[in-house]
Amino acid sequence: MKIPFREYQRRGLIPLIGLALAAYYLFVMLPLTHKAATLNGPLQKAWHNLSLSLEQTNVNAIDFLNITNQLSETRSALLILENAKKQATSRLQLGPTVRARMHREFQLVDYENERSRQLDELSTLAKQRQVAVDPAVFAGFPEHTAGVKQPVLLWASLSLTESLLRTALQCKVAAIQSLEVPPVLTNAPPTNGTERLAEIPLQVELTGSATNVAMFIQSLPLRAEEIHAAGLPEAAADKPALFVDRLIIQKQSPDKTDEMHVWLRAVGYVLRE
């Protein structure tokens, strides 16, 4: 049987096509397979780590819907945290006048003048409210000494001390027996810049009726607008917030059941900018 020439050509091409396909597999497909396997390694590792972090033993059945829900909850929690941070900053922030003074170079003469002015105003207010103030109370106002390492914080300490006494006078306590401002300002300023809060404690001893003492304690952490809304005695517009740290209350005497003797430790905070 005679085979046509074209059939010879077709049969001769088949081995060549086979060789070409083999070469394509060896030099193209096989390297691509190795490369794909190499690239798939990090993905498999990440997938495995993801399953471990989700505490799932079946790596082929990761619940992505649950992950999406968790991410949504995390974003909501971060938003709540950010709002709380803003509220806390607003609560702790000192008045603009005090912050401006703290940003300037500390001048002792300016501080002493302001300290004297506040003492005179509080002394006048005590007479108006008929509150007995022991002379040692005014002597306890923060003052600059050689041991003070952070003099700019004296402005904050002065503002917090003045606010504490003014609040007590506005609430018409009967008497203020003592005032102490522990010398925390003798610590050196932080060098790492991570400590954003400086704590300033104040200790006061006073007596007054239960009603007036309660108003005094209630007013300490409030700002001026909150005090006005609560119907408490008016406060200065830039009144700082003070927080009760320790509190001891006892009756003044068996004969005066409504009169209270109070030892209070309040804390004010200074935000470092």
Summary of the structure (lengths in Angstrom):
residues: 273
radius of gyration: 37.5
end to end distance: 102.5
largest distance: 140.2
contacts: 724
relative contact order: 0.10
helix: 55%
strand: 18%
